């Protein structure tokens, strides 16, 4: 058996090879499961009970706060709790208003409202009062709340936290042998229809561990006896509940102390986490520990196979721990190699600037039969990409997985978004999305403030930042459409930059007048951009790239080119006239450049 030092060295190499992905996986896991100690407990801070270095997760924090509220109501302290909530919310707003330049503003905006009410506990009080009104008595409400808290925690632990841990382990294990691990592998349990089954196995295992924990010594022993259950499920999610528990117990026989010492060897890293206020935990220790666990499981699995333990045949995913030979891959993916060999390469049949625009920006000066054929080939090529990488041995070969996987219906693998947009189509999309942005802004103000206002610098029914941002996304991020995660990040960066500098230019040109101001919003930068708006940009941008823009372009392609050109030129003329007039007489007034009458409103995008 490899020594502890050797396993850690191998884990370090695996982590280095896949650091970005593994870091992301562990950050999400820490939020779900509270495995990383955080400084301060935001769930109790609202009523002045915060503590330092309290391990907390989103779900656990909600349940703890829910139980606390229920206990207060049971003791007849409802009025005191309501007063504390009110005072906490007022304090958040006052502190934010004293520092106008605070990035973590909490006096305005939807995000600030949600954060204030969540941290103060207002949502829980509202929930409790609603339940009490339904059941009619305080005692009935308390029972419902306690049951609800336990069911919520149980549901989260079974079908979210526990299952996600298995997914993370699976992706770490794949990273041991393969150069690449696709983010889409996070859905492998859904593809084999074992998500709920894994959750149930985790539930029974945790229940046994809890019962053994009542004996103290037995709880410690069984903690290590059941240590490998998540790893076994990561390899074979079809294994039965008692089979997984029994197999883990047999594999850990004679290795419990060894495992304890292995965990103890991370003490230095834990101390470093305290000194760095948890930063080293987040950026290194957490993914490193999971990588070491993967190496440890691989070693115990090897010993299990050598000893021929009962139920060892359940560990049947051979190619999770070794790469398949060329002949084996050829037999499984022979059709892919044949299809790839016949698959025609993209041939734009364009020259000069036309070819440059098409390749870099996905822009066609004129639509042609050749471009449509290339679009179809690109879409099919994207579908073959994963199978080709498996054939080459760079990713895990899913066709060799013991459990048949259902072919994934990826909405992103569609020829629709892998297309070339014509100049006239983009021009029409600019106007349509600018209009849709205007409708969104006007409707939002009407709903939140009950007032109908014409939003934006210009007087016409359009907010050009929406149309401009959409066109820039389609052009400048053309090459990243095959990677939705990266596309989302770049959309946020691009749109955030556009909004920030547009705000700055408008202020300079119009003598300091602001058409939107995020001062007081949670996570804002100089009042020009905020997390709330950027999140909307990111989600909206993804919808535009993968759904809306392809749909609109399909409609425009059915129109006669001359009609499309005429409509585009007419709209451009009207827009230019509005732009000239608005540069001299910009659209101003309450709800547009003045927010005093609308303190709770959400002022966003300009023009």
Protein Blocks (a to p, Z undefined) as FASTA:
>chain_A
ZZfklmmmmmmmmmmmmmmmmmmmmmmmmmmnopaccehjfklmmnopacehiacdfklm
mmmmmmmmmmmmmnopmmmmmmmmmmmmmmmmmmmmmmmmlmkbckecjklmmmmmmmno
mmmmmmmmmmmmmnopaklmmmmmmmmmmmmmmmmmmmmmmmmmmmmmmmmmmmmmpmbd
cfklmmmmmmnopmmmmmmmmmmmmmmmmmmmmnommmmmmmmmmmmmmmmmmmmmmbcf
klmmmmmmmmmgoplmmmmmmmmmmmmmmmmmmmnnommmmmmmmmmmmmmmmmmmmmmm
mmmmmnopghklmmmclklmbccdfklmmmmmmmmmmmmmmpccddekpghjllmmmmmn
opafbdcfklmmmmmmmmmmmmmmmmmmmmnopaccfklpfbacdddddfklcfklmccd
dfklmmmmmmmmmmmmmmmmmmmmmmmnopacdedjblbdcdfklmmmmmmmmmmmmmmm
mmmklmmmmmmmmmmmmmmmmmmmmmmmnnopafbdcehiahiahhlacfklmmmmmmmm
mmmmmmmmmmmmmmmmmpcfklmmmmmmmmmmmmmmmmmmmmmmccedehilpcklmmmb
ccddeZZ
